[in-house]
Amino acid sequence: MDIREEISNNRKKRVEREGYGLSITIPEKREAPLIDFSKGPFVICEVKRGSPSKGHFAKELDEVEQATKYWDSGVKHVSILTEEDYFYGSLQDLINIKKRCPTLSVLRKDFLLDLTDVETSYLCGADAYLLITSLLDRDLLYSMYWRGKELGMTPLVEVHDKDDVEKVRELRPSIIGINSRDLKNFTIDPLRPLKIRSYIDWECDIIYESGISSKEDGEFARDSNFSGVLVGEWAVKKESLPGELVSVFEKSRVYNPWERLFNSYKENRPFIKICGLTNKEDVDLAVDLGANLLGFILAESPRKVEIDFIKTQIIDKRILKVGVVVLSKGEKLSDDIKQLVYDGYLDFIQYHGDETLKECINNGVPFYKAISIKNRESLNKMNSYGPVVLLDSFSASKRGGTGKSIDRKLTAIARNNPNLWLAGGLNTENISSVLEEFKPEFIDVSSGLELYPGKKSKEKMIKFFKELI
């Protein structure tokens, strides 16, 4: 049984024994005014004492004091976890907060299971309520959705995969939450919301849920075109974060290539980056064959290209361009390369040197980090460089382009992480077995498709893409 079902079944049994209020008496009528939850920007901060994955992290939290802090920070939307046994909340928290903070727009977050749960939420003062799509059959979900609407509340419909999106397609909810946390095992995948969102094709507000621990995380969500964020643990732990997130969503989004990349997401096919491109013939072939990203080396290498070459490449805007750099610790990205990003000639910078996460962020352009995998210890860096890292083989003399593969035992360990972005030694002979065994989300190939450094083989390129079908 997964954790989500365990919590849901436990709550169902308690309701059968104790009633819908569990430890409290449900009011006979609603006293609190209804506050519209449907207006953004959506910085939704949680009143949260703990979780199944973290246990108690704020055992003595006073719910009214915490909600008041959020209001003072400029937060207008608050989520209240009312589940008692795993999240240590209560419907009493909801009643107390709405009594003392009547102008806050409040979401009841719980594992709601039927129409009475919706009506109970209304009576206790909720302005909005969470519907977890995967827990409810279609007819019940729709009934709970419309019952809340009849009462004047706002349903926040949470989806976790493509099947969830299909289940609610006819309903077309106006506000959808996509959780970066897998409720089956409570692991975080920062890119999960972008993958799931690619299946949503109607106009709605989409909230990025969980995994938000910093201002930069909020900027990532905003610039990826999410309407807001729902943040729990770190809103409680980091007092400055709610105000920082409010300021983030008061500003206009800036261009973020992550959104464009995941608009082309396909569940059973990896993103394909052809790297080390040095001539128009190879660029055009990569585009024609269906590459998602094109890589241009801007570091010392037999495959290095000049800035002017990149500027001459007029490429379909659906295909992203990546500039690969190798910087020493403390070295800044050159203004000329930054300008390539600002002017739209490049979408990402791939850092392949000794750059720290802070240095990558401070350069102020969209990026991801490549790391060289030598041993199990080097795999520990996978969670240290933002939402994803590209794994490449280790070489004492080169950063990339070695034609060497990562030890398959190490790749198998890395596969346990949410996203596997893989480079190093990929070619026409091994790509099928790599895809079958490791199911990478992203593959980066360069020397494995070459006639010689800097020149691709047309035959190898065609064969490689055929192996991906």
N, C-alpha and C positions, 0 to 999 in steps of 0.2 A: 504493500500500500504506500502511495506517495504522501508527503506531508500535508498537501492541500486536502486530500480526501480524509486523512486522519483527523485534521482539525474540523472539517465539515461534519463528519460522522459523530465526533465527540459532541459538537454543539447540538446536533439534531437530537441526540440521546438526552442531553441536559434539558433541552426545551420540552421534550416529552415528559420528563420527570417534574420539572420545576415551573414550566410556563415560559412565555417569551421574555419576561423581564429578568429571568434568572435570579439575581440577587436583589432586585429592586421591584417596587410596585410601579406599574405603568400608569401614567396619568390618564384620567378619564377623558380629558380634552386637551388640546394643544394650547399652551399659554404664550409661547414665543412667536414673534412676528416672522413671516416668511421672507427671507432675503434671497434675491435672485442670485443663483450660483452660476448662471450661464454666461456671465459677462467677464471677459478676461481683462488684463493679462492674468493667467492662472499660475500664481505662485502659491501652491497648496502645501502648507506646512502641517505636520502631524503632531498631535498630542499622543506620545508613545513612550511607554515605560520599558519595553523590551520586545523580544521576538524569539521564535523558535531557534534561530541560528545564533543569536547573541545572548540569549537569556536576559536577565534584568540588567539594563544599563542605566536606568533612571528610576529606581525602585520607589524613591520618596517624592517623585515628581508631583507637584500640585497642579491639577489640570487647569484651573482658572488662572493661576499665575502664569503658566506657560502660554495659554491662549492670549493673555493680556500682553505678554512680551511680543508675541507675533503681531498683534494689532499695532503696538507701538513702533514696530519695525516697518510698518506699511503694508503688512500682509492682510488681505481681505478674505482669503479662503483658508479654512482650517479643516483638516481631516482628523476625526476622532476615532481611534481604534476602540471598539466596544467589546471585542472578544476577550473573555475573562481568563481562560486557562493557558493560552499560549502567548498572548500579547498583553495580559495583565490590565485590561481596560474594563469598562463597565458602561452601561447605559446611563448610570448616574453621572459619569463624566460629561456626557452629552447634555443632560438636563442642567447641570451646574453651570456649564460654559454658556449655554444659551440664555440662562437667567441673568448672569453677570455681564455677558458681552452680547447683547441682543442684536447688534448691528453686524456682527461677524456672519459670514456665510459659511455654514457648517455642513460637512460631508460625514455621514455615518459610514465608517469603513468596517465591514464585518463580512462573515461568510453567510450572507442572507439566502434563505432557502424557500420562501413562499410569500404569498400576499400578506399574511399577517405580519411578517417581518417588515414589509414596506409600511404598513399602516402603523406599526409600533414605532418605527423610525420617525414618522410624521408626528405622532403624539408626543414623543420625547423631545421634539424641537429640531430635527434634522431638516435642512434645506435641500440636501442632495443625499444620494445613497449609492453605494457601490453594487453593481451587478457583475459577478464573475461568470462570464459566458460559459466556461468549460464545466461549471458545477451544475448548470441548469439545462433541462431539456428545452427545446425551442419554444413550445407552447407556453410553458411556465415562464420562461424568460420574457416573452412578449407580454404576457399578462402582468407581470411585475413591473415592466417598463411603463405600460400605459396606466396602471393603477397609480403609480407615483406621479405621473404627469397630471392625472385627474386631480390629485391632491395639491398640485402646484409645486411639487418638488422637481429637482433635476436629476435624472439618472445618469451616472457615470458608468458606462459599459466598458468593462475591461476584457481585452482579447489577448490571447497568448500565442496563437498560431493561425495558419491559413484557414483551418477548419472553423475556428472561432469567427473569423471574418465572414466566411460564407454563411455561417449560422445567422448572423445579424444583418446580412446584406439587404434583405427586404425591409427590415426595420429602419435602416439607415440612421443610426443614432447621431445626434448632433454633437455629442461630446464622447470621445473614446479615450480610454486609457490603455497604454501599452506598457507592460511591466518589463523592465530589464532583468527582473529576478524570475527565475524558473520556479514556480510554486510547487513543483514536484520535489525539488531537492534544495531550493533556496539559494542556488548559485546565481551570480550576476554575469550577464553578458551585455556590455554597454552598447553593442551594435544590434541587439535583438529588436529594439523598437523601430529601427530603420528598416530591418528586413520585413517585419510584420506590416509596417505602414505601406510598403510597396504593393500590398494587396487591396488597400482601401482606395476606391475610385469614386467616392462621393464627397461632396463638400461638408466638412465638419471640423471641429476643433479637436486636436489630438494632443494628449498629455503624455509626457515622458515620465514614467514612474520608476522610482527606486534608483540606487546607484549614484545619487547626486550628493557629493561630499564637498564641493568647492564651487567658487564662482566660475571657474573655467568649465566645470561640468555643465553649469547652467548656460554658459555661452555656447557650448557645443550643441545643446538641445535647441536653443533659440535659433542658432544659425543653420541648424538642420531642419528648420521650418516647423518645429513643434510649437503649439500655442502656449505651452506652459510646462511646469514640472510639479511632480508630487514628491516631496522629500520628507523622510521620517527621522531616522536615527541622528543624522548630522544636523538637522534643524534643532534638535534637542541639545546635542553635545556642543555645537559651535554657535554661540550666541550671535555672532556677527553675520552668520550665513543667510538667515532670512532676509535681512535688509539688503545684503549684497545681491541676492537673487531678484529682489524687487527692482533694484536699479538696473540689473541686466535686462529684464523684460520690459522696462520702460524705454529702452533704446531700440532702434531699428536693427534688424538682423543684417549681418554682413554675409558675403558670398561664402558658402561652405560646400566643397565638392563632395562631401560624404553623402549629401542628399542625392546628388546626381548619380553617384556610383550605385547607390542602393535602389534607385529607380529602375536599374537594369538587373536587379537581383533575380536569380532563378534558383529554385530550391535544389535542383539536382545537377547544377553545373557551376564550377568555380569561376570566379572572376579571373580573367587572363591578362597578364601584363607581359608584353614583349619588350625587353629591355636591351640597351646597348645599340639603339638605332642610330645610324650615322648617315643615311642617304635616303632620298625621296622614294626610290624604288621599293626599299624594304618597308618604309613607313606606309606606303600605299597598299602593299601586300598585307601587312598586319591589319590594316583597317578593313580591307576587303574580306579577309578571312574571319573577322569577328572579334578582334581584340577589344577588351574593355579599357585598357590603359596602355599607353606608350611611354617607354622610359628612355630618357636622354641623360647620358653621363656628363656631369659637369666637374668631375674630379680627374686627377691624373690617371690616365688609362689609355690603352690602345683604342678604346671606343669613345674617347672624349670628343665632344662636339663644341663648337663655338656658339655663343649666344645668338649670333646672327642667323645661324642655321635653324635654330628653333623658331625664330621669328618668321621664317619663310614657310613653315609648315601650316598650311590652311587645312584644318582637319574637322571632320564632322563633330559638332559640339557634344554629341552623345558619348564621344570617346575622350577619356581624360588623359592629360599629359603630366608626366612626373619628371622632375629634375632630381637627379641623384647626386648628393654631395657627401664629402668625407671631411668632417671638421675635427680639429683637435679640441680637447676640453678647454673651454674659455674662448674659443674662436667664434666670431660672429659671422652670420651669413652675409655675404656681400650685398651691397645695395643694388648692383646690377642684376643679381639673381632674384632678389626680392621684387624688383620692378617687373621681371618676367611674369611673376604671379599677379601683381597688381594690374598689369596690362592684359591678362587673360591668356598669355602664351603658355603658361604652366598652371596646373590646378593644385598639385601637391608638391612638396619637397620630401624626398626620401632621405633621411639622415642615416649615414652608414659609417659614421666615425665614433668618436668618444664623447659625443654631445650628451649632456644631462637633460632630463625632462624639462627642467626650468629653463635651460638655454634654448631648447627647441620652442617652448612656448613664447619666450621673450622675443624671438625673431619675428613673431607676429604674422606668420603665414601658415596655411593649412599644411599639416605634415603627418607622417607616420615614421616610426623608427625601425631600422633593420638592426638585428643583433646577430653576432656570430656564435653558433652553438658548438662548443668544444666538449662539454661534459654536463652532467646533471646539474651542477652548480650554476652553470650559465643559463639554464632554463628558468632559474628563479627571477631573472630579469623580465620575464614575459609580462608581468603585471606592473611594471615600473615605468612604462612609457606611454600612458594614455590608453585609449580604447583597444588598441591592437598593436602588435609588433610583427614584423616580417622576419622569419627565421631563415638564416643563411648558414652555409657550412663555414667552418673555421679554417683559416689559413694564416700562418705566421707572417706571410709576406704580402698578402692581397686582401682587399675588402671587396669581395664579390667577383664574379666572372671567372671563378677558378675551374668550373666544370666538376667540382667535387660535390658529392651528396652528403647530407647530414646522416650520421649513424641512424639506422632505422629503429634501433631500440630507443634512442632519444626522441625521434619523431613520434614514436608510439606513446611515450610519456606526454609529450606536448599535445597530443591529440585529446587529452583529457581536459584541456582548457576549452572555453566556449568557441574560440575562433582559431583556426589554424591557417596562417598565411605562410606559404612555403616557397623558398627559393633554394638554389644550390643543386647543380648537377641534373636538373630535369632535362629530358630529351625524348626523342620518339620511341626509344627502346624501353624506357621505364615508366613513362607517364601513366599508362593503363594500370599497372600494378600499384602505383602511388595513389591514384584516384580510388581504386577499389579498396586498398588497405586503410588509407588514412582519411579519405574524403575531405581534402582541404577546401577551405572556403575561397582561397586566393592562391594562384600559382604565378610565379615570376620566373621567366625563362630567358636566357640570353645566349651563352656560349654553346649550349646544347643544340642550337639551330643554325650554327654558323658554318660557312665554308672556311673562313679565317676571321680573326678578331676584327669586328666592325662590319662584316659582310655576311648577311644571312643567306642560307640555302633555300631557294624556292621550294625544292622538293621536300626538304625537311619541314619547312613551315606548313606546307599543305598536309603532309602526313600527320604532323603533330595535332593540327586542328581536327582532322578526321578521327583521331583517337579520343577526342573529347565529346564526340556525338553519342 
